[in-house]
């Protein structure tokens, strides 16, 4: 491959921090040495505000790597500011507008977070997120669960409330995907219980230059639990999609938006 890929901006999902992408970033620095990688944590209270914040941080066309809610922010940014987005890698992401039952759930979760009941949410969902002992050894499960709980603590109740505001203001991103001219990779976790395979694969279906890559034996937190598999898909796609891109490498950085 001539040169390097465009800079990558990683956008974690709900109640996730830069720690979500740390293992994946390490793998990519090995497979794509010199690539600039930063992390942007969306902490605003609406999708419009999250897009504006991300757009302000982009200094040259970048590849947005969004996981779950981070994928929503990536798609919305490409729709609003296509000149800033060279391509998108959407991991376990949903391009559809919210359903009524989702809106009701987010309302209930907002009420719970308002009263500080954040741990209860993660207790009820963490096994679904990581896949439990079906896919992880006891030691791996303990490690990943610990990381998830630490991210929840760092995000805090107000951070969760803000991110639920982003969820509530989601729109149908499929029309925007049809208009986006850059390459789009959708990495799908075959056993994802939050965003099932038929929904996650829609992302690439609607994109002009879309590609689906399905990883079996993993659940929603695939970038954290199997970073080497996700990095393999990302590396191949980046090398093929940006073969002739020229860029001067610079050190990685992590940016966090104030909650």
N, C-alpha and C positions, 0 to 999 in steps of 0.2 A: 504494500500500500504506500502511495506517495504522500508525504506529509503526515499530518495527524488528523483526528476527528475534530469537529467543532467542540467548544466547551460544553460540558454536561452540567445541567442544574437538576439536582435531585430534590423532589418534593415529597416528603413523607405524608402519610395519611392520618386518620383520626387518632388522637392521643399518642402520636409518634413524634420522635425527635430525630436529631442527626444520628443517634445510635441505631436507628432502624436500618440505615444504609451503610454503616461503618464496615461490616463484613463484605458487602458487595463492592464498595469503593476500593477496599484493599485488593480484591480480586481483579478489578478493572485496572488498577494501577500496575498490576503484574502483567495482564494480557494486552493492555494498551498504554505502555509506559509513556509518560510525558503529557497525557491527556489532562486537561484542566477540569477538575470536578469540584463543585460547590454544592452546598445544601441550603435550601430555602424552606423554612418551616412556616406554613401559612397559619397565621394566628389572628386574622381579622374576623369580623363578625358577619360578613356577607361575601358572596362570591365576587361581586363587583370590586369590593375593596381588596380582596385577596389577589385578584388579577392585576389591579393597579399597583399594588406593592411589588409583585413579582416583576411586572414590566419595568418598573423603575430600577430594578436591580440588574437588568440585562443590558450589557454594554455593547454586545455584538451578537449576531444570530447564534442561538444556542440550541442544543438538543435538550428538551425537557424530559426528564425521567420521573414520572409520577406514579406513586403507588396508591391505589384505592382513591380516597378523597384527593390526594395529590394529583392523581390522573385527571380528576374533574377540573382542578385548577389549571392543569396543563392544557387541556382541551379548550377551556374557556379563554385562556391567554392566546392560544393559536387563533382562535376565532376573532378575538378583538384586536390582536396585534400580530398578524401573520408575518410581518416583516422582521419580527424579533425571533421567530421560531424556525430553526433549520430543519427540525424533525422532532418526532415524539416517540418515546418508548413508554407505553402505558402498561403498568403491571397490575393485574387483578383489578381492572377499572371498569366502570359502568357508564356508558354514554347516554343512558336513558334518563328522562326526567323522574322526579320522585313519585312513588305511588302514595296513595292516601294512607295506607297502613304505615309506611315509612314516616310520613309527616307526623302521624299520631305518636309513633314511637319516639321520634326526636323531641316532640313536645314534652313527653313524659320524662325523657332523659334530661332535658333542660331543667325541668322542675326539680328533679332529683339532685342535679349538680348545683342548683341554686341553694340547696340545703346541705351541700357538702358531701352528698352520697355518691362519691366517685368510685371508691373501691368496690362497691357492690356491682357496678356495671362491669368492671374488668373480671371480677370473680365469675360472673355468669357467662362471659363470652370468650375468655382466654383460650380454653381448650378448643373451641370451634375455630379460633383464629389460627392456632399453630398445628392443629391436627392430632394433638395428644400422642399417646404411645403407639398409635397406628403407624406413624411415620418417624417418630423420634425415639431414641433410647432414653431411659430414665434420666441419665446425666444430661443429655441434650435438652430434654424437656424442662428440666430444672433450670438450666442456664437460660434458655429462651424465655421461659416464664418470668424469670428474674429480670431480664432486660425489659420485657413488656411492662411489668409492674413499675420499674424505675422510670420508664417513659411516661406512664400515667401520672406518677407523682410529680415529675418535672412539668408536665403540661398543666396540671392543677385544675380545679373546678372552673375558673374563669376561662382558661384556655379551651376546655371542653365546651363550655357554653358558646364561645366564639366559633369554634369549628362546627358545632351544630347549626349555628347561624349560616355558615357556608352551605351545609347540607340542605337546609330549608330553602335556600335561594337558588338551588341548582335548576338548570333548564335542560331541555333536550339538546344534546350536543351533536346529534347525528347530522343535522343539516350543515353545521360548521365543519364536520369531518369531510363531508362531500366537497366542500369548497377548498379545503386546505391542500396545497400543492406539494408539500414536503412528504418525505417517507414517514410511515407510521408503523411501529412494531407493537403488537399486543401480545404480552406474555401472560399466558393463562395457566392458572393452577387447576389441574383436572379435578382435584378433590376440594376445591374452594366452596365452603358452605355459605359464605356471605355473598359472593358474586359468582354464581354457578357458570359453568362452561358455556351454555348457550347464550348467556347475556354478555359475558366477557369477550366472546369471539365476535360480537356485533361490531366492536370498535374498528377492527381491521376491515370488516366487510364493507363498512360505509366509507372508509378512507380511499382516496384515489390510488394511493401507493401503499396500501395496507398489507401487512403480513401477520398471520397468527402463528405463534409458537406455543404449543401446549406441553407443559411439564407434568408428568404423571407422578403420583405418590407424594404430592405436596398440597398444602392448603393455603389459606389466604396470606400468611406471612412468609411466602416463598423467598423474598429477597433476604430475609433474616435467617430462615431455617436452612435454605439451600442456595447460598450466594454463588457457589461455583457453577451451578446449573444455570442460574439467571445470567451470570456474567458471560457464560459461554454463548448464550443466545444473543445477548447484547453486543458482544464483541464481533461476532460474525455479521450481524446486521449493520453495525456501524462501519465495519471495513468494506462491506459491499455497497452501502448507501453513500458513503463519503470518501470513496476511493481516491479522488483527486483533490481533496480539500487540503489547503496549505495553511498552517497555523504555527506560530512560535509558542512552544510550551512554556507554561509558568506554573508555580507551585499551586497546590490545592488550597482551598479555603472553605470555611464553613460560615454561613450567614444565618442568623436566627432573627426572625421578626419578633419584635416585642409584643407580648401578649397583653 
